[in-house]
Structures are given as C-alpha cells and as structure tokens.
Amino acid sequence: MSIADRLKQCARLVVLGTLLGGFCLPAAAVTVDGLYSAQVPVASSSPEDREQAYSAGLRQVLLRVSGRSDVLDLEGAGAILDKAESLLQSYQFLRAADDQSGDQLKMMFGPVGVNRALASINAPVWGTNRPLTLAWVAVESRSGRILLKSGESAMQGPAAGWQHAFASAAASRGLPLAFPPATGDNAGRMLSEVWGQFMDSIRQASATYDHDLLALVKIRQQGSQWTASWSLDGAGLDAANMSVTADSPDQLADRLVSAWADRLAQRYAVAAGDVSEAARVDLVVDNIVSLSDYAAAVQALEKMAPVMSADPVRVTRDQMTMKVEISGEVSQLEQYVALEPRFVRVGDVMQTQSVTGSERGSVSEQRQAGRQSVGNKGARGSGSPAGKPADDSLPRSSVAGTPEPEAVPPAETKGSGVSYRPLTSNDQPADEAFGSLYPTLHYRWKGSGVIAPADSSK
C-alpha cells in the first residue's frame, strides 16, 4: 500500500474512531507485565538443576498465560515442558545471602514462542491487557472479624498473612487484584456490608476506586478448615453465592483467585485458532505532527528486518497507533527500534505496581530490571541488529566481567516479577485491547520538527 493510500486510510480511521468513542476500555483495565517471567528455587547452577528449573518456571508461565487451571493436564503439555529451554529468552542466577535459604533462578521466556506452544495443544492465550478486580474480603477467625485493606498500615496483625496469601495467588495467575484503601468509608460499617454480601452498598462504596470487577468475599474458620463465600459483579461475569473450602489461608486464596481467573480467561482469552504464526504488536508513536512525520515513521519501521507489515489503526492530531506484524520475538523488534535514533522509548523509567498494589513489590521489580542481563538469548526471526550476533550465538552463561549476583532479600527472591501499569492508550475499543496478546510499545518521534498548522477554529 502506498503512502498516499495509507493517509486516506488514516482519515477514515479518525472518523471511525469518533463513532466508536462510546465503546472504549474502562480506565481501570491494566497491562500486566512479567507474565512470561518466572523465579524458582534451584539447587545449583549445574546444567541438570537448571534444566529442572526451566521446566518449573515454564509451568508457572503456562498457567498465567493460558488462564486455564488445567492447562498442564492437556495432551501435549508435557512435551512443551520437556523443551522449556528452547523457549527461554534469558535467565539470571540469584545467589542467596548466608542468612537466607536457597538460590533462585530468574527466567524470561519468549512470549511469541510460548503463545505458539499453547496454541499447539489447543490451549487459549490470555493477553497482557486484563481487567482489574477490586476485592472486598472479610475474614472471621477465632480472634474476631477483619476487613482486608491496602496500604502499609493494613499489612499488620492477622491481616498480613491473608494479604500475603492473596498476593501470591494473584501473582501465580497474573490477575490484577486490589483491596480498598485503608482510608475512606467507615471500616466497621463496610465490614458489616461485606459480611452480609450487600452488593448494592459495595458498588456505591467502590464508585471512586479503580476497578473493572468487584469481588465480595466472606471467609470463616470452621474447625481446622476455612470456607469462603463469594460473589462477583461486573465485566459480564456476575456470579453470586459461590463457595470454596480449603485447609489453609494460602490454599483458600489460591482457589478463590483461580476461580476468578478461570472465569475472566473464559471471557477474554484468545482461542488457539486465533493465535497467528506472526506476532501482531501495537506500537504507539507520539509527536506525529505532520504528514512527513507520519510517512517517515512508517517507512523507518517497514525497513526493519523483523517487520512484515506496519499499518495504522488509530490516528489523532499528534499520535499514531500502528499494528506491526513481526517475525520472531517482540524483543527483537525492540532491539531494531532502539537502533533508530528518531524513535525515543516512552516510559523506560516507569513506576509499576505489584498485582495487589504493594509498594514493596514495585521496588523489587525496579531493582531487578536495573541489573545487567545475564544469559540473554536472541529472539528467532529474520535477522539480527547490526553489531549483534545471531540467535543461537548469544550465550546463556554469565556475561564476561559480570560480578557475582548480589544477594536479594527473601521477599524479592520469592517474588514472581508480575506487575501492572495503566494501559498506554485507554481510548482503544474494548474488544481490540483485551484481544491484544502482547504489551503495547510506546515511543516518541524525533522527526523533521515540522509543526502542524495551528487549528484556525481556536
């Protein structure tokens, strides 16, 4: 398609975008980062122990990305786990301090390869844009009733164990989960409303809090067991008077979150047959202020080896969103774009949140991201950026000159790396955004510097 044809198409898309303005994503929906990463204990750095860790890490990733609790029971799942190393993009060996137990292996698997592997066993793929669940959880134990709240002040006493249990469960399924803040409505009154499962009252109390889905949960201890009654509201997943029983808080939280994740994945996951051999990535480019900027940005992308096509899907006055089809992994596209000085990455320094909004999880993720990569493996595709070796020539052993990995606190060592952030663009039609399998890439264009004419109507 010629540049002139693309410009005509953009004009139609601007009009279409205006007509679809009422069918946009709720502001609370988020992009989940770290779905394809895992961190597991490892006995040593020997090839045999690493092989076991690769398989254990891939198990975590398949569960998160498929959205199905039974994905590991599907025919062919075992064969995928057996070739876990072939799907590995990078790893980092984290040595524990003397006062801690157990070293860890942190891994990153290739999103495109994992998605294709899931499709090969007819498993769905749940994309990176996911609804945010606001959980109102009341717990009754022998010491009384409590309402789980967010914030450091809420992470004390009996609530701390439950907070940790839900955080771990949410991370294992890649489910964005939040609790109401410690400030706000009277805690005693809200505790009674949650215990009585009064959804109308909870809807009103939640009106000022970001969320796509409400979960109402009351947990009680009965002898040595825990029972939870729960209801869901929103996102087309209304369910009432459901229940689950478990032997411990950790097990109960895991079963609750798994039930919610399964329901959400049934609605939003992409069917295996819709997973294309070529990855399609949304790429947002700011500062497109002239026709020459538009043409130059498109041409620059189309010249990159991994790019099979680059088509605009939304255009505003100074921003363009393109659907870029690539061969190989998304990381390879990022490497090529990084070599083009006119594309400046937006959000390289980004404040992320853990899946429960925990500040501590955010700090952990930033520290890990700031380290030098160890064991990077090139993505498979149609070529490698200039000055970089091809796929399999990149080593997966320690980078020469890299110091011994620093010790990390237990909270970080056991962390999943799963975090979330606001969507790059919240004016995207809901069906498109939730159907996107890969994170949106966001750049600012440093082009000709020609400024579009001022709007004479202002």
TAWOPE-V142198 format. One record per residue. N is the residue number from 0. RES is the residue in one letter. PSI is psi in degrees with one decimal (none if undefined). OMEGA is omega in radians with two decimals (NA if undefined). D_CENTER is the distance of its C-alpha to the mean C-alpha in whole Angstrom. Layout:
<<N;RES;PSI;OMEGA;D_CENTER> <N;RES;PSI;OMEGA;D_CENTER>>
//
This chain:
<<0;M;132.6;-3.11;34> <1;S;165.0;3.11;35> <2;I;-39.4;3.13;34> <3;A;-41.4;3.13;37> <4;D;-37.8;3.12;35> <5;R;-39.9;3.14;32> <6;L;-39.0;3.09;33> <7;K;-40.0;3.12;35> <8;Q;-38.8;3.12;31> <9;C;-40.7;-3.14;30> <10;A;-40.0;3.12;32> <11;R;-36.7;-3.13;32> <12;L;-35.3;3.10;28> <13;V;-45.2;3.12;29> <14;V;-46.0;-3.13;31> <15;L;-39.4;3.13;29> <16;G;-35.8;3.10;26> <17;T;-41.3;-3.12;29> <18;L;-31.2;-3.10;29> <19;L;7.9;-3.03;26> <20;G;-29.0;-3.12;25> <21;G;-6.4;-3.11;26> <22;F;68.4;-3.06;23> <23;C;165.8;3.14;20> <24;L;142.3;2.98;16> <25;P;147.4;-3.04;17> <26;A;-20.9;-3.06;16> <27;A;-20.0;3.14;14> <28;A;144.2;-3.03;11> <29;V;163.0;3.00;8> <30;T;126.9;-3.13;5> <31;V;121.0;3.07;2> <32;D;151.7;3.07;3> <33;G;9.8;3.14;5> <34;L;-30.6;-3.06;5> <35;Y;13.2;3.10;8> <36;S;156.6;3.12;10> <37;A;155.4;3.11;13> <38;Q;120.8;-3.04;16> <39;V;156.8;3.07;19> <40;P;148.6;3.11;22> <41;V;135.3;-3.08;25> <42;A;-36.6;3.14;29> <43;S;-179.5;3.12;29> <44;S;14.4;3.14;28> <45;S;154.0;3.13;31> <46;P;-37.8;-3.12;30> <47;E;-45.1;-3.14;30> <48;D;-36.7;3.09;28> <49;R;-39.1;3.14;25> <50;E;-42.9;3.10;25> <51;Q;-38.7;3.13;25> <52;A;-37.9;3.10;22> <53;Y;-46.4;-3.12;20> <54;S;-41.8;3.13;21> <55;A;-40.2;3.11;19> <56;G;-40.8;3.13;16> <57;L;-32.4;3.05;16> <58;R;-46.7;3.13;17> <59;Q;-43.8;-3.08;14> <60;V;-43.8;3.14;11> <61;L;-38.3;3.13;13> <62;L;-44.6;-3.14;13> <63;R;-46.3;-2.97;9> <64;V;-33.7;-3.14;9> <65;S;-31.7;-3.07;13> <66;G;1.8;-3.11;12> <67;R;129.2;3.12;16> <68;S;-27.5;-3.06;18> <69;D;16.8;-3.05;20> <70;V;-33.6;-3.11;19> <71;L;-10.5;3.10;20> <72;D;-7.7;-3.12;24> <73;L;148.7;3.11;24> <74;E;128.6;-3.13;26> <75;G;-12.9;-3.13;25> <76;A;-37.6;3.13;22> <77;G;-38.9;3.13;25> <78;A;-35.8;3.09;25> <79;I;-42.8;3.14;22> <80;L;-33.5;-3.14;22> <81;D;-26.2;-3.14;25> <82;K;31.4;-3.09;24> <83;A;-37.7;-3.09;21> <84;E;-30.7;-3.13;22> <85;S;-19.7;3.13;22> <86;L;-3.5;-3.08;18> <87;L;133.0;3.11;18> <88;Q;-38.9;3.11;17> <89;S;160.4;3.04;18> <90;Y;161.7;3.11;19> <91;Q;127.7;3.13;20> <92;F;121.4;-3.10;23> <93;L;114.2;-3.11;23> <94;R;132.8;-3.11;26> <95;A;152.0;3.05;27> <96;A;167.9;-3.08;29> <97;D;-30.9;-3.08;33> <98;D;13.1;3.13;32> <99;Q;162.9;-3.11;29> <100;S;124.1;2.96;29> <101;G;127.9;2.99;27> <102;D;165.0;-3.09;25> <103;Q;152.1;3.02;22> <104;L;119.8;3.13;20> <105;K;128.2;-3.02;17> <106;M;152.1;3.01;15> <107;M;121.0;3.12;13> <108;F;151.2;-3.13;13> <109;G;120.0;-3.11;14> <110;P;-43.8;-3.11;11> <111;V;-45.3;3.13;14> <112;G;-41.5;3.13;17> <113;V;-43.6;-3.14;14> <114;N;-41.0;3.11;14> <115;R;-37.6;3.12;18> <116;A;-42.3;3.10;19> <117;L;-43.1;3.14;17> <118;A;-31.8;-3.11;19> <119;S;-21.6;3.08;22> <120;I;19.0;3.08;22> <121;N;33.5;3.07;22> <122;A;145.8;3.10;18> <123;P;168.1;3.07;16> <124;V;121.0;3.14;13> <125;W;119.8;-3.01;10> <126;G;-176.5;-3.04;8> <127;T;-21.1;3.12;5> <128;N;115.6;-3.00;7> <129;R;150.3;3.12;8> <130;P;149.9;3.11;11> <131;L;125.6;3.14;11> <132;T;125.2;3.04;14> <133;L;114.8;-3.03;17> <134;A;120.9;3.00;19> <135;W;108.8;-3.00;22> <136;V;118.6;3.06;24> <137;A;132.7;-3.08;27> <138;V;129.2;3.07;29> <139;E;121.3;3.07;32> <140;S;-171.2;-3.13;34> <141;R;-20.7;-3.12;37> <142;S;2.1;3.10;37> <143;G;-165.9;-3.12;36> <144;R;144.5;3.08;33> <145;I;156.7;3.04;30> <146;L;123.9;-3.12;27> <147;L;130.7;-3.13;24> <148;K;161.8;3.09;23> <149;S;168.0;3.13;20> <150;G;154.9;-3.10;22> <151;E;-38.3;-3.10;24> <152;S;-22.9;-3.14;27> <153;A;-12.8;-3.09;25> <154;M;50.5;-3.11;24> <155;Q;159.4;3.07;28> <156;G;-150.8;-3.09;30> <157;P;-26.5;-3.10;29> <158;A;-27.3;-3.04;26> <159;A;-43.1;3.14;25> <160;G;-40.6;3.11;24> <161;W;-38.6;3.09;23> <162;Q;-45.6;-3.14;20> <163;H;-40.6;-3.13;19> <164;A;-44.8;3.13;20> <165;F;-35.9;3.12;17> <166;A;-44.7;-3.14;15> <167;S;-43.7;-3.13;15> <168;A;-42.0;-3.14;15> <169;A;-39.3;3.12;12> <170;A;-38.8;-3.10;10> <171;S;-25.3;3.13;12> <172;R;0.5;-3.14;10> <173;G;35.8;-3.09;7> <174;L;115.0;3.05;8> <175;P;119.8;-3.03;8> <176;L;137.5;3.13;12> <177;A;153.2;3.02;15> <178;F;155.6;3.07;18> <179;P;149.8;-3.11;21> <180;P;158.1;-3.12;23> <181;A;-26.6;3.08;26> <182;T;162.1;3.10;28> <183;G;-137.4;-3.07;29> <184;D;156.1;3.12;30> <185;N;122.1;-3.05;33> <186;A;-39.8;-3.13;31> <187;G;-43.5;3.14;34> <188;R;-42.2;-3.12;34> <189;M;-32.6;3.06;31> <190;L;-42.3;3.11;31> <191;S;-38.4;-3.13;34> <192;E;-40.7;3.12;32> <193;V;-43.1;-3.12;29> <194;W;-33.9;3.10;31> <195;G;-3.1;3.13;33> <196;Q;43.3;3.13;30> <197;F;90.0;-3.01;31> <198;M;-37.8;-3.13;28> <199;D;-43.0;3.13;30> <200;S;-38.8;-3.14;31> <201;I;-36.3;3.08;27> <202;R;-44.6;-3.14;26> <203;Q;-42.6;-3.13;29> <204;A;-22.9;-3.09;27> <205;S;-3.1;-3.00;24> <206;A;-31.3;-3.08;25> <207;T;2.3;-3.13;24> <208;Y;139.1;3.10;21> <209;D;130.7;3.06;17> <210;H;156.0;2.97;16> <211;D;-26.8;-3.07;16> <212;L;137.4;3.06;17> <213;L;134.8;3.05;20> <214;A;123.7;3.13;20> <215;L;119.6;-3.02;24> <216;V;132.4;2.96;25> <217;K;127.1;-3.05;28> <218;I;134.1;3.11;28> <219;R;150.0;3.11;32> <220;Q;129.1;3.13;33> <221;Q;97.1;-3.05;36> <222;G;-123.7;3.14;38> <223;S;3.3;-3.10;36> <224;Q;161.4;3.08;33> <225;W;137.0;3.13;30> <226;T;136.2;3.11;30> <227;A;130.9;2.97;27> <228;S;134.4;-3.04;28> <229;W;156.9;3.08;25> <230;S;149.6;3.07;25> <231;L;147.6;3.13;22> <232;D;125.5;3.08;22> <233;G;168.8;3.11;21> <234;A;23.3;3.13;18> <235;G;21.3;-3.06;21> <236;L;32.0;-3.08;21> <237;D;130.8;3.09;24> <238;A;140.7;-3.08;25> <239;A;150.4;3.02;28> <240;N;40.6;3.02;29> <241;M;158.0;-3.12;27> <242;S;157.4;3.11;28> <243;V;149.2;-3.11;27> <244;T;145.7;3.14;29> <245;A;169.4;-3.09;28> <246;D;-11.6;-3.10;30> <247;S;160.6;3.07;28> <248;P;-42.5;3.14;25> <249;D;-45.4;-3.14;22> <250;Q;-37.9;3.14;23> <251;L;-46.5;3.12;23> <252;A;-40.6;3.13;20> <253;D;-42.7;-3.13;19> <254;R;-36.5;3.09;21> <255;L;-53.7;-3.10;20> <256;V;-37.3;3.11;16> <257;S;-39.5;3.12;16> <258;A;-41.4;3.13;19> <259;W;-44.0;-3.13;16> <260;A;-41.4;3.12;13> <261;D;-42.5;-3.13;16> <262;R;-43.4;3.14;17> <263;L;-41.2;-3.14;14> <264;A;-36.1;3.10;14> <265;Q;-32.6;-3.11;17> <266;R;-38.7;-2.95;17> <267;Y;-15.7;-3.10;14> <268;A;149.3;3.13;13> <269;V;133.1;-3.14;15> <270;A;151.3;-3.09;18> <271;A;-38.3;-3.11;19> <272;G;-16.7;-3.13;22> <273;D;0.0;3.11;20> <274;V;109.8;-3.05;18> <275;S;155.0;3.05;20> <276;E;-30.9;3.10;21> <277;A;132.9;3.12;20> <278;A;139.8;3.09;17> <279;R;119.6;-3.02;17> <280;V;134.8;3.02;14> <281;D;128.9;3.13;15> <282;L;115.1;-3.12;17> <283;V;130.3;3.14;18> <284;V;116.4;3.08;21> <285;D;166.2;3.04;23> <286;N;30.3;2.99;26> <287;I;94.0;-2.97;28> <288;V;3.8;3.13;31> <289;S;164.9;3.10;33> <290;L;-33.9;3.13;34> <291;S;-36.3;3.05;35> <292;D;-46.3;-3.12;31> <293;Y;-51.0;-3.09;30> <294;A;-42.2;-3.11;32> <295;A;-39.9;-3.14;31> <296;A;-43.1;3.12;27> <297;V;-45.7;-3.12;27> <298;Q;-38.3;3.13;30> <299;A;-41.6;3.13;28> <300;L;-43.9;-3.06;25> <301;E;-20.2;3.12;27> <302;K;-11.0;-3.10;29> <303;M;136.1;-3.01;26> <304;A;-41.2;-3.10;27> <305;P;-15.2;-3.00;23> <306;V;121.2;3.09;23> <307;M;-34.9;3.08;25> <308;S;153.7;3.11;25> <309;A;105.8;-3.05;24> <310;D;133.3;3.11;24> <311;P;138.4;3.08;24> <312;V;-22.0;3.07;23> <313;R;136.1;3.13;23> <314;V;128.6;3.03;25> <315;T;-168.5;-3.06;26> <316;R;-39.5;-3.07;29> <317;D;20.1;-3.13;27> <318;Q;143.8;3.13;24> <319;M;135.5;3.02;23> <320;T;127.0;-3.10;20> <321;M;145.4;2.99;20> <322;K;110.3;-3.06;19> <323;V;121.6;3.11;20> <324;E;127.9;-3.03;20> <325;I;158.1;2.91;20> <326;S;149.9;-3.12;22> <327;G;-160.8;-3.07;20> <328;E;159.0;3.13;17> <329;V;-35.2;-3.12;14> <330;S;-30.1;3.13;15> <331;Q;-39.8;3.05;19> <332;L;-43.3;3.14;19> <333;E;-36.8;3.12;17> <334;Q;-41.1;3.14;20> <335;Y;-42.7;-3.14;23> <336;V;-34.5;3.13;22> <337;A;-24.1;3.13;22> <338;L;-8.6;3.12;26> <339;E;105.7;-3.00;27> <340;P;-17.3;-3.14;28> <341;R;-14.3;3.04;28> <342;F;118.5;3.12;24> <343;V;121.7;-3.09;22> <344;R;133.1;3.07;19> <345;V;130.4;3.05;18> <346;G;23.4;3.08;15> <347;D;-35.3;3.03;16> <348;V;103.5;-2.98;17> <349;M;134.3;3.10;14> <350;Q;111.2;3.12;14> <351;T;166.4;3.09;11> <352;Q;150.8;2.99;11> <353;S;173.3;-3.06;10> <354;V;-9.3;3.04;9> <355;T;11.8;3.14;13> <356;G;17.3;-3.07;13> <357;S;128.1;3.11;15> <358;E;-35.9;-3.11;17> <359;R;-40.6;3.11;18> <360;G;-35.2;3.13;14> <361;S;-45.9;-3.13;14> <362;V;-41.2;3.13;17> <363;S;-46.2;-3.11;16> <364;E;-40.4;-3.13;13> <365;Q;-39.9;-3.14;15> <366;R;-42.7;3.14;18> <367;Q;-41.3;-3.09;16> <368;A;-24.0;-3.10;15> <369;G;-9.7;-3.12;19> <370;R;160.0;3.07;20> <371;Q;137.1;3.13;22> <372;S;140.5;3.10;20> <373;V;126.2;3.07;22> <374;G;33.1;3.11;23> <375;N;136.5;3.07;21> <376;K;130.0;-3.11;21> <377;G;147.6;3.09;22> <378;A;149.8;3.10;20> <379;R;134.3;3.14;22> <380;G;-156.9;-3.02;23> <381;S;2.3;3.12;27> <382;G;178.1;3.12;27> <383;S;147.7;3.11;26> <384;P;153.0;3.14;27> <385;A;135.7;3.11;30> <386;G;0.2;3.13;31> <387;K;142.9;3.12;28> <388;P;161.9;3.12;29> <389;A;173.2;-3.02;28> <390;D;-76.9;-2.91;25> <391;D;-3.2;3.09;27> <392;S;-10.1;3.08;29> <393;L;125.7;-3.07;26> <394;P;154.8;3.01;27> <395;R;20.7;3.01;25> <396;S;177.3;-3.07;27> <397;S;141.2;3.09;27> <398;V;137.3;-3.11;28> <399;A;131.9;3.09;31> <400;G;-3.9;3.13;32> <401;T;128.6;-3.12;29> <402;P;166.3;3.09;30> <403;E;132.5;-3.12;29> <404;P;135.1;-3.09;26> <405;E;153.4;3.11;26> <406;A;147.0;-3.14;26> <407;V;147.9;3.13;23> <408;P;157.1;-3.13;23> <409;P;-39.4;-3.10;23> <410;A;-35.7;3.13;20> <411;E;-40.3;-3.11;18> <412;T;-36.6;-3.10;19> <413;K;-1.4;-3.08;18> <414;G;156.0;-3.11;15> <415;S;-18.8;-3.05;11> <416;G;-1.1;3.13;10> <417;V;128.7;3.13;7> <418;S;170.4;3.11;6> <419;Y;160.5;-3.13;6> <420;R;161.3;3.12;8> <421;P;150.8;3.06;10> <422;L;144.5;3.12;10> <423;T;-39.0;3.14;13> <424;S;122.4;-3.13;15> <425;N;14.0;3.07;16> <426;D;19.4;-3.12;19> <427;Q;136.3;3.06;17> <428;P;138.7;-3.01;19> <429;A;-41.9;-3.10;17> <430;D;-33.1;3.11;17> <431;E;-45.3;-3.06;16> <432;A;-45.7;-3.11;13> <433;F;-16.1;3.08;12> <434;G;-4.7;-3.13;13> <435;S;127.4;-3.08;11> <436;L;-18.1;-3.01;10> <437;Y;154.3;3.13;9> <438;P;148.4;3.07;8> <439;T;132.0;3.07;11> <440;L;135.3;-3.00;13> <441;H;124.9;-3.12;16> <442;Y;162.4;3.00;19> <443;R;134.4;-3.07;22> <444;W;128.2;3.03;26> <445;K;81.4;-3.01;29> <446;G;-131.9;-3.02;31> <447;S;-21.0;-3.09;35> <448;G;4.7;3.11;35> <449;V;121.6;-3.10;36> <450;I;137.3;3.11;36> <451;A;147.3;3.13;36> <452;P;145.5;3.12;39> <453;A;149.7;3.13;39> <454;D;114.2;-3.07;39> <455;S;-14.8;-3.11;42> <456;S;-12.3;-3.13;42> <457;K;none;NA;40>>
//
